[in-house]
């Protein structure tokens, strides 16, 4: 079942409008990109997180996984597998991402 989406202003910059569901934190792409690229990923196990910024701009899902890594400094096997699949689909152009902005 499709979830309702609402427009709300970004809670950080308070200027950009963001489409969000009830569960999402309203953060615009620009502010989210600043947050997830403050730190570099240097662990060799998670080097796959260093992909083009264009791919991250297209998908909130990928940005959330990178943010989870930066917060907890580890990811589950399912997160790693799903991240790689989603990034490949977006790079190939078979999936347009999930941002409706």
LOVEX-443091 format. One record per atom (N, C-alpha, C, CB): residue number from 1; atom name; x, y, z. Coordinates in nm, 2 decimals. Glycine has a CB too. Layout:
// LOVEX-443091
@vexke NUM	vexfi CA	u X	v Y	w Z
...
// end
This chain:
// LOVEX-443091
@vexke 1	vexfi N	u 0.08	v -0.12	w 0.00
@vexke 1	vexfi CA	u 0.00	v 0.00	w 0.00
@vexke 1	vexfi C	u 0.09	v 0.12	w 0.00
@vexke 1	vexfi CB	u -0.10	v 0.00	w 0.12
@vexke 2	vexfi N	u 0.06	v 0.22	w -0.08
@vexke 2	vexfi CA	u 0.13	v 0.34	w -0.09
@vexke 2	vexfi C	u 0.12	v 0.43	w 0.03
@vexke 2	vexfi CB	u 0.10	v 0.42	w -0.22
@vexke 3	vexfi N	u 0.22	v 0.49	w 0.07
@vexke 3	vexfi CA	u 0.22	v 0.58	w 0.19
@vexke 3	vexfi C	u 0.20	v 0.72	w 0.14
@vexke 3	vexfi CB	u 0.35	v 0.57	w 0.27
@vexke 4	vexfi N	u 0.13	v 0.79	w 0.22
@vexke 4	vexfi CA	u 0.11	v 0.93	w 0.19
@vexke 4	vexfi C	u 0.24	v 1.01	w 0.21
@vexke 4	vexfi CB	u 0.00	v 1.00	w 0.28
@vexke 5	vexfi N	u 0.26	v 1.11	w 0.12
@vexke 5	vexfi CA	u 0.38	v 1.19	w 0.13
@vexke 5	vexfi C	u 0.34	v 1.33	w 0.15
@vexke 5	vexfi CB	u 0.47	v 1.18	w 0.00
@vexke 6	vexfi N	u 0.41	v 1.40	w 0.23
@vexke 6	vexfi CA	u 0.38	v 1.54	w 0.27
@vexke 6	vexfi C	u 0.50	v 1.63	w 0.24
@vexke 6	vexfi CB	u 0.35	v 1.55	w 0.42
@vexke 7	vexfi N	u 0.48	v 1.75	w 0.21
@vexke 7	vexfi CA	u 0.59	v 1.85	w 0.19
@vexke 7	vexfi C	u 0.61	v 1.92	w 0.32
@vexke 7	vexfi CB	u 0.56	v 1.95	w 0.07
@vexke 8	vexfi N	u 0.74	v 1.93	w 0.36
@vexke 8	vexfi CA	u 0.78	v 1.99	w 0.48
@vexke 8	vexfi C	u 0.91	v 2.06	w 0.45
@vexke 8	vexfi CB	u 0.78	v 1.90	w 0.60
@vexke 9	vexfi N	u 0.94	v 2.17	w 0.52
@vexke 9	vexfi CA	u 1.07	v 2.24	w 0.51
@vexke 9	vexfi C	u 1.17	v 2.16	w 0.58
@vexke 9	vexfi CB	u 1.06	v 2.38	w 0.56
@vexke 10	vexfi N	u 1.29	v 2.16	w 0.52
@vexke 10	vexfi CA	u 1.41	v 2.10	w 0.58
@vexke 10	vexfi C	u 1.43	v 2.15	w 0.72
@vexke 10	vexfi CB	u 1.54	v 2.12	w 0.49
@vexke 11	vexfi N	u 1.45	v 2.06	w 0.82
@vexke 11	vexfi CA	u 1.47	v 2.10	w 0.96
@vexke 11	vexfi C	u 1.61	v 2.16	w 0.98
@vexke 11	vexfi CB	u 1.45	v 1.98	w 1.04
@vexke 12	vexfi N	u 1.70	v 2.15	w 0.89
@vexke 12	vexfi CA	u 1.83	v 2.20	w 0.91
@vexke 12	vexfi C	u 1.85	v 2.34	w 0.85
@vexke 12	vexfi CB	u 1.94	v 2.11	w 0.86
@vexke 13	vexfi N	u 1.82	v 2.35	w 0.72
@vexke 13	vexfi CA	u 1.84	v 2.48	w 0.65
@vexke 13	vexfi C	u 1.71	v 2.56	w 0.66
@vexke 13	vexfi CB	u 1.89	v 2.46	w 0.51
@vexke 14	vexfi N	u 1.60	v 2.50	w 0.67
@vexke 14	vexfi CA	u 1.47	v 2.57	w 0.68
@vexke 14	vexfi C	u 1.43	v 2.65	w 0.55
@vexke 14	vexfi CB	u 1.46	v 2.66	w 0.80
@vexke 15	vexfi N	u 1.49	v 2.61	w 0.44
@vexke 15	vexfi CA	u 1.46	v 2.68	w 0.32
@vexke 15	vexfi C	u 1.41	v 2.59	w 0.21
@vexke 15	vexfi CB	u 1.58	v 2.76	w 0.26
@vexke 16	vexfi N	u 1.46	v 2.47	w 0.20
@vexke 16	vexfi CA	u 1.42	v 2.38	w 0.09
@vexke 16	vexfi C	u 1.30	v 2.29	w 0.14
@vexke 16	vexfi CB	u 1.54	v 2.29	w 0.05
@vexke 17	vexfi N	u 1.21	v 2.26	w 0.04
@vexke 17	vexfi CA	u 1.10	v 2.18	w 0.07
@vexke 17	vexfi C	u 1.14	v 2.03	w 0.04
@vexke 17	vexfi CB	u 0.98	v 2.22	w -0.02
@vexke 18	vexfi N	u 1.09	v 1.94	w 0.12
@vexke 18	vexfi CA	u 1.12	v 1.80	w 0.11
@vexke 18	vexfi C	u 0.99	v 1.72	w 0.11
@vexke 18	vexfi CB	u 1.22	v 1.76	w 0.23
@vexke 19	vexfi N	u 0.98	v 1.62	w 0.02
@vexke 19	vexfi CA	u 0.88	v 1.52	w 0.03
@vexke 19	vexfi C	u 0.91	v 1.42	w 0.13
@vexke 19	vexfi CB	u 0.85	v 1.46	w -0.11
@vexke 20	vexfi N	u 0.82	v 1.39	w 0.22
@vexke 20	vexfi CA	u 0.86	v 1.29	w 0.33
@vexke 20	vexfi C	u 0.73	v 1.21	w 0.36
@vexke 20	vexfi CB	u 0.91	v 1.36	w 0.45
@vexke 21	vexfi N	u 0.76	v 1.09	w 0.42
@vexke 21	vexfi CA	u 0.65	v 1.02	w 0.47
@vexke 21	vexfi C	u 0.64	v 1.04	w 0.62
@vexke 21	vexfi CB	u 0.67	v 0.86	w 0.45
@vexke 22	vexfi N	u 0.55	v 0.98	w 0.69
@vexke 22	vexfi CA	u 0.53	v 1.01	w 0.83
@vexke 22	vexfi C	u 0.66	v 0.97	w 0.91
@vexke 22	vexfi CB	u 0.41	v 0.93	w 0.88
@vexke 23	vexfi N	u 0.73	v 0.87	w 0.87
@vexke 23	vexfi CA	u 0.84	v 0.82	w 0.95
@vexke 23	vexfi C	u 0.97	v 0.89	w 0.92
@vexke 23	vexfi CB	u 0.86	v 0.67	w 0.92
@vexke 24	vexfi N	u 0.98	v 0.96	w 0.80
@vexke 24	vexfi CA	u 1.11	v 1.02	w 0.76
@vexke 24	vexfi C	u 1.14	v 1.15	w 0.83
@vexke 24	vexfi CB	u 1.10	v 1.04	w 0.61
@vexke 25	vexfi N	u 1.27	v 1.17	w 0.85
@vexke 25	vexfi CA	u 1.31	v 1.30	w 0.91
@vexke 25	vexfi C	u 1.33	v 1.39	w 0.79
@vexke 25	vexfi CB	u 1.45	v 1.29	w 0.99
@vexke 26	vexfi N	u 1.26	v 1.51	w 0.79
@vexke 26	vexfi CA	u 1.27	v 1.60	w 0.68
@vexke 26	vexfi C	u 1.40	v 1.67	w 0.66
@vexke 26	vexfi CB	u 1.16	v 1.71	w 0.69
@vexke 27	vexfi N	u 1.49	v 1.62	w 0.57
@vexke 27	vexfi CA	u 1.62	v 1.68	w 0.55
@vexke 27	vexfi C	u 1.64	v 1.69	w 0.40
@vexke 27	vexfi CB	u 1.73	v 1.60	w 0.62
@vexke 28	vexfi N	u 1.68	v 1.80	w 0.35
@vexke 28	vexfi CA	u 1.69	v 1.82	w 0.20
@vexke 28	vexfi C	u 1.82	v 1.75	w 0.15
@vexke 28	vexfi CB	u 1.70	v 1.97	w 0.16
@vexke 29	vexfi N	u 1.83	v 1.73	w 0.03
@vexke 29	vexfi CA	u 1.95	v 1.66	w -0.03
@vexke 29	vexfi C	u 2.08	v 1.73	w 0.00
@vexke 29	vexfi CB	u 1.93	v 1.64	w -0.19
@vexke 30	vexfi N	u 2.08	v 1.86	w -0.01
@vexke 30	vexfi CA	u 2.20	v 1.94	w 0.01
@vexke 30	vexfi C	u 2.25	v 1.92	w 0.16
@vexke 30	vexfi CB	u 2.18	v 2.09	w -0.02
@vexke 31	vexfi N	u 2.16	v 1.93	w 0.25
@vexke 31	vexfi CA	u 2.20	v 1.92	w 0.39
@vexke 31	vexfi C	u 2.25	v 1.78	w 0.42
@vexke 31	vexfi CB	u 2.09	v 1.96	w 0.49
@vexke 32	vexfi N	u 2.17	v 1.68	w 0.37
@vexke 32	vexfi CA	u 2.21	v 1.54	w 0.39
@vexke 32	vexfi C	u 2.35	v 1.51	w 0.33
@vexke 32	vexfi CB	u 2.10	v 1.45	w 0.33
@vexke 33	vexfi N	u 2.38	v 1.56	w 0.21
@vexke 33	vexfi CA	u 2.51	v 1.54	w 0.15
@vexke 33	vexfi C	u 2.62	v 1.60	w 0.23
@vexke 33	vexfi CB	u 2.51	v 1.60	w 0.01
@vexke 34	vexfi N	u 2.59	v 1.72	w 0.29
@vexke 34	vexfi CA	u 2.70	v 1.78	w 0.38
@vexke 34	vexfi C	u 2.72	v 1.69	w 0.50
@vexke 34	vexfi CB	u 2.65	v 1.92	w 0.43
@vexke 35	vexfi N	u 2.62	v 1.63	w 0.56
@vexke 35	vexfi CA	u 2.63	v 1.54	w 0.67
@vexke 35	vexfi C	u 2.71	v 1.42	w 0.64
@vexke 35	vexfi CB	u 2.50	v 1.51	w 0.73
@vexke 36	vexfi N	u 2.68	v 1.35	w 0.53
@vexke 36	vexfi CA	u 2.74	v 1.22	w 0.51
@vexke 36	vexfi C	u 2.88	v 1.23	w 0.45
@vexke 36	vexfi CB	u 2.65	v 1.14	w 0.42
@vexke 37	vexfi N	u 2.92	v 1.35	w 0.40
@vexke 37	vexfi CA	u 3.06	v 1.36	w 0.35
@vexke 37	vexfi C	u 3.15	v 1.44	w 0.44
@vexke 37	vexfi CB	u 3.05	v 1.43	w 0.21
@vexke 38	vexfi N	u 3.11	v 1.46	w 0.57
@vexke 38	vexfi CA	u 3.19	v 1.53	w 0.66
@vexke 38	vexfi C	u 3.31	v 1.44	w 0.70
@vexke 38	vexfi CB	u 3.12	v 1.56	w 0.79
@vexke 39	vexfi N	u 3.29	v 1.31	w 0.70
@vexke 39	vexfi CA	u 3.39	v 1.21	w 0.74
@vexke 39	vexfi C	u 3.42	v 1.13	w 0.61
@vexke 39	vexfi CB	u 3.36	v 1.13	w 0.86
@vexke 40	vexfi N	u 3.54	v 1.09	w 0.60
@vexke 40	vexfi CA	u 3.58	v 0.99	w 0.49
@vexke 40	vexfi C	u 3.57	v 0.85	w 0.54
@vexke 40	vexfi CB	u 3.72	v 1.03	w 0.44
@vexke 41	vexfi N	u 3.54	v 0.76	w 0.45
@vexke 41	vexfi CA	u 3.54	v 0.62	w 0.48
@vexke 41	vexfi C	u 3.68	v 0.56	w 0.45
@vexke 41	vexfi CB	u 3.43	v 0.54	w 0.41
@vexke 42	vexfi N	u 3.75	v 0.52	w 0.55
@vexke 42	vexfi CA	u 3.89	v 0.47	w 0.53
@vexke 42	vexfi C	u 3.90	v 0.33	w 0.56
@vexke 42	vexfi CB	u 3.98	v 0.55	w 0.62
@vexke 43	vexfi N	u 3.81	v 0.26	w 0.62
@vexke 43	vexfi CA	u 3.81	v 0.12	w 0.65
@vexke 43	vexfi C	u 3.81	v 0.04	w 0.51
@vexke 43	vexfi CB	u 3.70	v 0.08	w 0.74
@vexke 44	vexfi N	u 3.90	v -0.05	w 0.49
@vexke 44	vexfi CA	u 3.91	v -0.12	w 0.37
@vexke 44	vexfi C	u 3.79	v -0.21	w 0.34
@vexke 44	vexfi CB	u 4.03	v -0.21	w 0.36
@vexke 45	vexfi N	u 3.73	v -0.26	w 0.45
@vexke 45	vexfi CA	u 3.61	v -0.34	w 0.44
@vexke 45	vexfi C	u 3.49	v -0.26	w 0.38
@vexke 45	vexfi CB	u 3.57	v -0.40	w 0.57
@vexke 46	vexfi N	u 3.48	v -0.14	w 0.41
@vexke 46	vexfi CA	u 3.37	v -0.05	w 0.36
@vexke 46	vexfi C	u 3.41	v 0.05	w 0.26
@vexke 46	vexfi CB	u 3.31	v 0.02	w 0.48
@vexke 47	vexfi N	u 3.51	v 0.02	w 0.18
@vexke 47	vexfi CA	u 3.56	v 0.11	w 0.08
@vexke 47	vexfi C	u 3.45	v 0.13	w -0.04
@vexke 47	vexfi CB	u 3.69	v 0.06	w 0.02
@vexke 48	vexfi N	u 3.36	v 0.03	w -0.05
@vexke 48	vexfi CA	u 3.26	v 0.04	w -0.15
@vexke 48	vexfi C	u 3.16	v 0.16	w -0.13
@vexke 48	vexfi CB	u 3.17	v -0.08	w -0.15
@vexke 49	vexfi N	u 3.17	v 0.22	w -0.01
@vexke 49	vexfi CA	u 3.08	v 0.34	w 0.02
@vexke 49	vexfi C	u 3.14	v 0.46	w -0.05
@vexke 49	vexfi CB	u 3.08	v 0.36	w 0.17
@vexke 50	vexfi N	u 3.26	v 0.46	w -0.10
@vexke 50	vexfi CA	u 3.32	v 0.58	w -0.17
@vexke 50	vexfi C	u 3.28	v 0.57	w -0.32
@vexke 50	vexfi CB	u 3.47	v 0.58	w -0.15
@vexke 51	vexfi N	u 3.15	v 0.60	w -0.35
@vexke 51	vexfi CA	u 3.11	v 0.61	w -0.49
@vexke 51	vexfi C	u 3.08	v 0.76	w -0.52
@vexke 51	vexfi CB	u 2.98	v 0.52	w -0.51
@vexke 52	vexfi N	u 3.05	v 0.78	w -0.65
@vexke 52	vexfi CA	u 3.02	v 0.92	w -0.69
@vexke 52	vexfi C	u 2.91	v 0.99	w -0.61
@vexke 52	vexfi CB	u 2.99	v 0.92	w -0.84
@vexke 53	vexfi N	u 2.93	v 1.11	w -0.59
@vexke 53	vexfi CA	u 2.83	v 1.19	w -0.52
@vexke 53	vexfi C	u 2.70	v 1.20	w -0.60
@vexke 53	vexfi CB	u 2.88	v 1.33	w -0.49
@vexke 54	vexfi N	u 2.71	v 1.19	w -0.73
@vexke 54	vexfi CA	u 2.58	v 1.19	w -0.81
@vexke 54	vexfi C	u 2.49	v 1.08	w -0.78
@vexke 54	vexfi CB	u 2.62	v 1.19	w -0.96
@vexke 55	vexfi N	u 2.55	v 0.96	w -0.75
@vexke 55	vexfi CA	u 2.47	v 0.84	w -0.71
@vexke 55	vexfi C	u 2.40	v 0.87	w -0.58
@vexke 55	vexfi CB	u 2.56	v 0.72	w -0.71
@vexke 56	vexfi N	u 2.47	v 0.92	w -0.48
@vexke 56	vexfi CA	u 2.41	v 0.95	w -0.35
@vexke 56	vexfi C	u 2.30	v 1.06	w -0.36
@vexke 56	vexfi CB	u 2.52	v 1.00	w -0.26
@vexke 57	vexfi N	u 2.32	v 1.15	w -0.45
@vexke 57	vexfi CA	u 2.22	v 1.26	w -0.47
@vexke 57	vexfi C	u 2.08	v 1.20	w -0.52
@vexke 57	vexfi CB	u 2.26	v 1.37	w -0.56
@vexke 58	vexfi N	u 2.09	v 1.09	w -0.60
@vexke 58	vexfi CA	u 1.97	v 1.03	w -0.66
@vexke 58	vexfi C	u 1.89	v 0.94	w -0.56
@vexke 58	vexfi CB	u 2.01	v 0.95	w -0.78
@vexke 59	vexfi N	u 1.96	v 0.89	w -0.45
@vexke 59	vexfi CA	u 1.89	v 0.80	w -0.37
@vexke 59	vexfi C	u 1.91	v 0.83	w -0.22
@vexke 59	vexfi CB	u 1.95	v 0.66	w -0.40
@vexke 60	vexfi N	u 1.79	v 0.85	w -0.16
@vexke 60	vexfi CA	u 1.79	v 0.87	w -0.01
@vexke 60	vexfi C	u 1.83	v 0.74	w 0.06
@vexke 60	vexfi CB	u 1.65	v 0.92	w 0.04
@vexke 61	vexfi N	u 1.80	v 0.63	w 0.00
@vexke 61	vexfi CA	u 1.83	v 0.50	w 0.06
@vexke 61	vexfi C	u 1.98	v 0.48	w 0.08
@vexke 61	vexfi CB	u 1.77	v 0.39	w -0.02
@vexke 62	vexfi N	u 2.06	v 0.51	w -0.03
@vexke 62	vexfi CA	u 2.20	v 0.50	w -0.02
@vexke 62	vexfi C	u 2.26	v 0.60	w 0.08
@vexke 62	vexfi CB	u 2.26	v 0.52	w -0.16
@vexke 63	vexfi N	u 2.21	v 0.72	w 0.09
@vexke 63	vexfi CA	u 2.25	v 0.82	w 0.18
@vexke 63	vexfi C	u 2.23	v 0.77	w 0.33
@vexke 63	vexfi CB	u 2.18	v 0.96	w 0.16
@vexke 64	vexfi N	u 2.12	v 0.71	w 0.35
@vexke 64	vexfi CA	u 2.08	v 0.66	w 0.48
@vexke 64	vexfi C	u 2.18	v 0.55	w 0.52
@vexke 64	vexfi CB	u 1.94	v 0.61	w 0.49
@vexke 65	vexfi N	u 2.22	v 0.46	w 0.43
@vexke 65	vexfi CA	u 2.31	v 0.35	w 0.47
@vexke 65	vexfi C	u 2.45	v 0.41	w 0.50
@vexke 65	vexfi CB	u 2.32	v 0.25	w 0.35
@vexke 66	vexfi N	u 2.49	v 0.51	w 0.42
@vexke 66	vexfi CA	u 2.62	v 0.57	w 0.45
@vexke 66	vexfi C	u 2.62	v 0.64	w 0.59
@vexke 66	vexfi CB	u 2.67	v 0.67	w 0.34
@vexke 67	vexfi N	u 2.51	v 0.71	w 0.62
@vexke 67	vexfi CA	u 2.49	v 0.77	w 0.74
@vexke 67	vexfi C	u 2.49	v 0.67	w 0.86
@vexke 67	vexfi CB	u 2.36	v 0.86	w 0.75
@vexke 68	vexfi N	u 2.43	v 0.56	w 0.84
@vexke 68	vexfi CA	u 2.43	v 0.45	w 0.94
@vexke 68	vexfi C	u 2.57	v 0.40	w 0.97
@vexke 68	vexfi CB	u 2.34	v 0.33	w 0.90
@vexke 69	vexfi N	u 2.65	v 0.39	w 0.86
@vexke 69	vexfi CA	u 2.79	v 0.35	w 0.88
@vexke 69	vexfi C	u 2.87	v 0.45	w 0.96
@vexke 69	vexfi CB	u 2.86	v 0.33	w 0.74
@vexke 70	vexfi N	u 2.85	v 0.58	w 0.93
@vexke 70	vexfi CA	u 2.92	v 0.68	w 1.00
@vexke 70	vexfi C	u 2.88	v 0.69	w 1.15
@vexke 70	vexfi CB	u 2.90	v 0.82	w 0.94
@vexke 71	vexfi N	u 2.75	v 0.66	w 1.18
@vexke 71	vexfi CA	u 2.71	v 0.66	w 1.32
@vexke 71	vexfi C	u 2.76	v 0.54	w 1.39
@vexke 71	vexfi CB	u 2.55	v 0.66	w 1.32
@vexke 72	vexfi N	u 2.74	v 0.42	w 1.34
@vexke 72	vexfi CA	u 2.77	v 0.29	w 1.41
@vexke 72	vexfi C	u 2.90	v 0.23	w 1.37
@vexke 72	vexfi CB	u 2.66	v 0.20	w 1.39
@vexke 73	vexfi N	u 2.97	v 0.27	w 1.27
@vexke 73	vexfi CA	u 3.10	v 0.22	w 1.22
@vexke 73	vexfi C	u 3.10	v 0.08	w 1.18
@vexke 73	vexfi CB	u 3.20	v 0.25	w 1.32
@vexke 74	vexfi N	u 2.98	v 0.02	w 1.15
@vexke 74	vexfi CA	u 2.97	v -0.11	w 1.09
@vexke 74	vexfi C	u 2.83	v -0.13	w 1.02
@vexke 74	vexfi CB	u 2.99	v -0.22	w 1.20
@vexke 75	vexfi N	u 2.82	v -0.22	w 0.93
@vexke 75	vexfi CA	u 2.70	v -0.25	w 0.86
@vexke 75	vexfi C	u 2.68	v -0.40	w 0.86
@vexke 75	vexfi CB	u 2.70	v -0.20	w 0.72
@vexke 76	vexfi N	u 2.55	v -0.44	w 0.85
@vexke 76	vexfi CA	u 2.52	v -0.59	w 0.84
@vexke 76	vexfi C	u 2.55	v -0.63	w 0.70
@vexke 76	vexfi CB	u 2.38	v -0.61	w 0.89
@vexke 77	vexfi N	u 2.55	v -0.76	w 0.69
@vexke 77	vexfi CA	u 2.57	v -0.82	w 0.55
@vexke 77	vexfi C	u 2.46	v -0.79	w 0.46
@vexke 77	vexfi CB	u 2.59	v -0.97	w 0.56
@vexke 78	vexfi N	u 2.34	v -0.78	w 0.51
@vexke 78	vexfi CA	u 2.22	v -0.75	w 0.42
@vexke 78	vexfi C	u 2.23	v -0.60	w 0.38
@vexke 78	vexfi CB	u 2.09	v -0.77	w 0.50
@vexke 79	vexfi N	u 2.28	v -0.51	w 0.47
@vexke 79	vexfi CA	u 2.29	v -0.37	w 0.43
@vexke 79	vexfi C	u 2.40	v -0.36	w 0.32
@vexke 79	vexfi CB	u 2.33	v -0.29	w 0.55
@vexke 80	vexfi N	u 2.51	v -0.43	w 0.33
@vexke 80	vexfi CA	u 2.61	v -0.42	w 0.24
@vexke 80	vexfi C	u 2.57	v -0.48	w 0.10
@vexke 80	vexfi CB	u 2.74	v -0.51	w 0.28
@vexke 81	vexfi N	u 2.50	v -0.59	w 0.10
@vexke 81	vexfi CA	u 2.45	v -0.65	w -0.02
@vexke 81	vexfi C	u 2.35	v -0.56	w -0.09
@vexke 81	vexfi CB	u 2.39	v -0.79	w 0.01
@vexke 82	vexfi N	u 2.26	v -0.51	w -0.02
@vexke 82	vexfi CA	u 2.15	v -0.42	w -0.07
@vexke 82	vexfi C	u 2.21	v -0.29	w -0.12
@vexke 82	vexfi CB	u 2.04	v -0.40	w 0.03
@vexke 83	vexfi N	u 2.31	v -0.24	w -0.05
@vexke 83	vexfi CA	u 2.37	v -0.12	w -0.10
@vexke 83	vexfi C	u 2.44	v -0.14	w -0.23
@vexke 83	vexfi CB	u 2.48	v -0.07	w 0.00
@vexke 84	vexfi N	u 2.51	v -0.25	w -0.25
@vexke 84	vexfi CA	u 2.58	v -0.27	w -0.37
@vexke 84	vexfi C	u 2.48	v -0.29	w -0.49
@vexke 84	vexfi CB	u 2.67	v -0.40	w -0.36
@vexke 85	vexfi N	u 2.37	v -0.36	w -0.46
@vexke 85	vexfi CA	u 2.27	v -0.38	w -0.57
@vexke 85	vexfi C	u 2.21	v -0.25	w -0.61
@vexke 85	vexfi CB	u 2.16	v -0.48	w -0.52
@vexke 86	vexfi N	u 2.17	v -0.17	w -0.51
@vexke 86	vexfi CA	u 2.10	v -0.05	w -0.54
@vexke 86	vexfi C	u 2.19	v 0.05	w -0.61
@vexke 86	vexfi CB	u 2.05	v 0.02	w -0.41
@vexke 87	vexfi N	u 2.32	v 0.06	w -0.57
@vexke 87	vexfi CA	u 2.42	v 0.15	w -0.63
@vexke 87	vexfi C	u 2.44	v 0.10	w -0.78
@vexke 87	vexfi CB	u 2.55	v 0.15	w -0.56
@vexke 88	vexfi N	u 2.44	v -0.03	w -0.80
@vexke 88	vexfi CA	u 2.46	v -0.08	w -0.94
@vexke 88	vexfi C	u 2.34	v -0.04	w -1.03
@vexke 88	vexfi CB	u 2.49	v -0.23	w -0.94
@vexke 89	vexfi N	u 2.22	v -0.06	w -0.97
@vexke 89	vexfi CA	u 2.10	v -0.03	w -1.05
@vexke 89	vexfi C	u 2.10	v 0.12	w -1.09
@vexke 89	vexfi CB	u 1.98	v -0.07	w -0.97
@vexke 90	vexfi N	u 2.13	v 0.21	w -0.99
@vexke 90	vexfi CA	u 2.13	v 0.35	w -1.02
@vexke 90	vexfi C	u 2.24	v 0.39	w -1.12
@vexke 90	vexfi CB	u 2.15	v 0.43	w -0.89
@vexke 91	vexfi N	u 2.36	v 0.33	w -1.11
@vexke 91	vexfi CA	u 2.46	v 0.36	w -1.20
@vexke 91	vexfi C	u 2.43	v 0.32	w -1.34
@vexke 91	vexfi CB	u 2.59	v 0.29	w -1.16
@vexke 92	vexfi N	u 2.36	v 0.20	w -1.36
@vexke 92	vexfi CA	u 2.32	v 0.15	w -1.49
@vexke 92	vexfi C	u 2.20	v 0.22	w -1.54
@vexke 92	vexfi CB	u 2.29	v 0.00	w -1.48
@vexke 93	vexfi N	u 2.13	v 0.29	w -1.46
@vexke 93	vexfi CA	u 2.01	v 0.36	w -1.51
@vexke 93	vexfi C	u 1.89	v 0.28	w -1.51
@vexke 93	vexfi CB	u 2.04	v 0.41	w -1.65
@vexke 94	vexfi N	u 1.89	v 0.16	w -1.45
@vexke 94	vexfi CA	u 1.77	v 0.08	w -1.45
@vexke 94	vexfi C	u 1.67	v 0.13	w -1.34
@vexke 94	vexfi CB	u 1.80	v -0.06	w -1.43
@vexke 95	vexfi N	u 1.73	v 0.20	w -1.24
@vexke 95	vexfi CA	u 1.65	v 0.25	w -1.13
@vexke 95	vexfi C	u 1.68	v 0.40	w -1.12
@vexke 95	vexfi CB	u 1.68	v 0.18	w -0.99
@vexke 96	vexfi N	u 1.57	v 0.48	w -1.11
@vexke 96	vexfi CA	u 1.59	v 0.62	w -1.11
@vexke 96	vexfi C	u 1.61	v 0.68	w -0.97
@vexke 96	vexfi CB	u 1.47	v 0.69	w -1.17
@vexke 97	vexfi N	u 1.62	v 0.60	w -0.87
@vexke 97	vexfi CA	u 1.64	v 0.65	w -0.73
@vexke 97	vexfi C	u 1.50	v 0.67	w -0.67
@vexke 97	vexfi CB	u 1.72	v 0.78	w -0.73
@vexke 98	vexfi N	u 1.50	v 0.72	w -0.55
@vexke 98	vexfi CA	u 1.37	v 0.73	w -0.48
@vexke 98	vexfi C	u 1.34	v 0.87	w -0.43
@vexke 98	vexfi CB	u 1.37	v 0.64	w -0.36
@vexke 99	vexfi N	u 1.41	v 0.97	w -0.48
@vexke 99	vexfi CA	u 1.38	v 1.11	w -0.44
@vexke 99	vexfi C	u 1.28	v 1.17	w -0.54
@vexke 99	vexfi CB	u 1.51	v 1.19	w -0.44
@vexke 100	vexfi N	u 1.18	v 1.22	w -0.49
@vexke 100	vexfi CA	u 1.07	v 1.28	w -0.57
@vexke 100	vexfi C	u 1.08	v 1.43	w -0.56
@vexke 100	vexfi CB	u 0.94	v 1.23	w -0.53
@vexke 101	vexfi N	u 1.20	v 1.49	w -0.54
@vexke 101	vexfi CA	u 1.21	v 1.63	w -0.52
@vexke 101	vexfi C	u 1.22	v 1.70	w -0.65
@vexke 101	vexfi CB	u 1.32	v 1.66	w -0.43
// end
